[in-house]
């Protein structure tokens, strides 16, 4: 399995330092987190700089996380706000196509008061244009379950949202730590989600260290459902990247 790291979890002053750190440790790819503040750079050809750094370090950007997507939920009563989020996702899809990234993570967050069936309809209709853009670019939109959300905050629930969209370009970013946080069994969830999983996030929880997670069982479950995608580490560090060295060794020793 190709293993990478979420950009916010790599210690380094610049992107070049972070890419270089991943190369030196032995990772395969970089997961780039993007927010609305990054849109000007995206519109000005940022992919050229990123491709240059990737070429020099041998670390490609294979997935993006679009931090603006939770605004879709926050703007539930504001169609114009939701439409802006849809337009932003389409722009991210086009950027991913130019950059060569294959997966875009979309964190789903909703506050109180959304009926489940209404939520499925809301996301099916809202993500329709995004799915069509992703299909055209060969990009997968991977919905991510967030524990604090009041809607679809488990892996299986976010899988139902992805299914409701009805596109092969919409799947799930399955986060083993997020599901464990809401007392879901990652092994069972993976077995049920199957081919919907576009990418996985690998981490622990506040109460359970990464090395204590059922990583061997998770690896077997991924193999059994035929998962051929990538895994991204989402474990932060403060002074150096020793945490990423340790995590990679644990995973490689288990056959990831």
N, C-alpha and C positions, 0 to 999 in steps of 0.2 A: 504493500500500500504506500502511495505517496503521502508523506507527512510534511505539513507546513505549520506556520505559526501566525496567529492573529497579530496584526501590526502593533497594537497597543500593548502587547505582552513581551515585546523585544526591547531590551535596554539598549539605547543608542541615541545620540543627539540628532542624527540626520537619518534619512531613509537609506542613504548609501551605507552608513555604519550598521544599520539593522540588516540590510541585505547581506553585507559582508559577514556579520555575525552568524547568520543562518547558514551561509556557505561553509564557514569554518567549522561549525558544529556538525554539519552533515544533513541538514534538512533539504527538502525537495522544492518547496514553493513558499510564497509569501501571500498572506491574506490581507488585503489593503482595506482599512476602514475609511469610509468617506462620509463627510457631513456637508451641510449646505455651504459652509465656508469654503469648501473645496471646489464648488461649481465653477468659479471663474477660471481656475487652473484647468479643469476638465474641458472647458470651452475654448481654452487657448492652446490646446494640443499637448497637455501634460503627458499623454501616452508616449510621446517621443523621448522625454527625459526618463520615464520609467523603463521603457524598452532598452535604453542605453545602459542604465544601471543593471538591469537584468542580464543583458548581454555580457557585461564586464564581470559580473559575479556568478553567473550561471544559475541564478535564482529567479524563476519567472513569477509573475503575478498571475495566479490561477483562479483566485476568487476575490470578490469584493463584498464588503458589508455596507449597505446603504443605511446610514443612521437617521436619515430623514423619513423613513417609512412609518414609524410610530405616529407621525402627524396625521396619517390616514385615519387612525382611530380617534385622535384628539379632535379632529375636524368633522366628527360624525354628523353634526347638525349644520355643517357649512359645506354645501356642494362645491363651491369654488375652491375651498381649501383642499378638499379631497381630490379635485381635478388637478390641482397643482402637484399633489403627491404622485398621481398617475403620470403626469407629464415628466416629473423628475425621474421616475423609474424607467420610463422609455428612454430618457437621456442617458441614464446609467447603462442601459442595455446597449445603446449605440457606442458608449465609451468602452464597455467591456469588449465589444466586437473589434474596435480599433486596437485595443490593448492586447487582445488574445486571452482575456480571462473567460472562463467557461461557466462560472457559477456566481450568482449574486444573492447574498443573504439578505432577507427582508424580515427584520424583527417585528412580530405582530404584538401590538399592545392596545388594549381597550380598557376603559374605566368601567364603573358600575353602570348597570341599566340596559345592557344590550342583550336582547333575547337571542338565544343560540341560533334559531332558524333565520332570524333577521340578519344575524351576523354572517351566516353562510351566504345569504343573498347579497349582502353588501360587498363582501369580498369577491364573490364570483363576478359580479357586474363590474366592480372597480378594477379587478385584475385582468379582465378580458383584453383590453388594449395592450396591457403590459405583456401578457402571454403571447399575443400575436407578434409583437415586436421581438420577443425572445425567440420564438420559433423561427423568425426570419434570420436572426443572427446566430442561431445554434447555441444559445445561452440558456441555462437553467436558472429559474427563479426559485430559490430555496427558502420557504417560509420557516421562520424560527420561533419556537415556543418560548415565551418569557414568563417565569414564575409569578411576577407581580401583576401580570395581565388578569383581568376579570373575564376574559374570553379566550378559549382555546389555549390554555397555558400548559398543556401536556403534549408530549409527542404524538399520541394517538389523536387528540383533539385537533391539533394543527394539521395532521394528516387528512382529517375530514374536510378541512378548509381547502387544502390543496386539491383533493378529489373533486370538490364542488366546482372548482374553476374549469375542470375538464380539459386540461391541456397537458401533453407530454413535457412541455417546457416549464411546468410548475410542480415542484416537489417539496421536500422537507429538508431543512438543515437540522439533523437530529443532534441535540446537545445532551450528553450523558449526565452532566452535572445538573443542568436545569431540571431534567426529569427526576433525578434522584432527590432534588431539593423539594419537590412536591410529592414525594413518596411514591414515585412510579418505578417499576422495575425495568431498567434499560434493556435487559435481555428479552423480556417479553414484548416490550414495545418495538424493538428492532424486528423481531420475528413477525409481528403483525403489520408493520409499515412496509417491509420488503422493498420492492422496487421504487417506492416513493422517495426513498432516502437519496438525496442528491449529494450530500456531504455530511460529515459528522464533526462535532466539536468535542474535544477530549479534555476533560478537566475533572476536578473533584468537587466537593461542596465545602461549606464552612465547617461542617462537622466531620468530614471524611477526607483524608488526604488523597491525592491523585493515585498514589501507589496502593491505596486500600480499596480502590474501586474494583468491581469485578471485571477487570480488563481482559482476562483470558476468556471468560464466558462471553463477553461482548464481542471479542474477535471471532469466536466460533459462530455466534449468531449472525454476524455480518457475512461470514463465509457461507453459511447455510442459505441465506437469502440472495446470494449471488452478488453482493455489493462489490463494485469495482471502482468506486469513487475515491475521494481523498479525505484525509483527516487533518484537522487543524487544531493545534494545541492552543488552549486559552487559559494559560496559567501565568500570572504576572510576576515580575521580579523588580527589585529596587536598585541594587548596586551593580549587578552583573547578570550574565545569562546562564549561571550555573543551574538554575531551575529548568532551563530548556535542555541542557546537557543531560541532566538526570532523567527528565521525562522521555527524551528520545531513547535512552538506553533501556528504560523500563519497557517501552513499546516494542523496540526492535527485539529484545530478548523474548517477547511473547509472540513474535511472528507478525507484527504489524508491518 
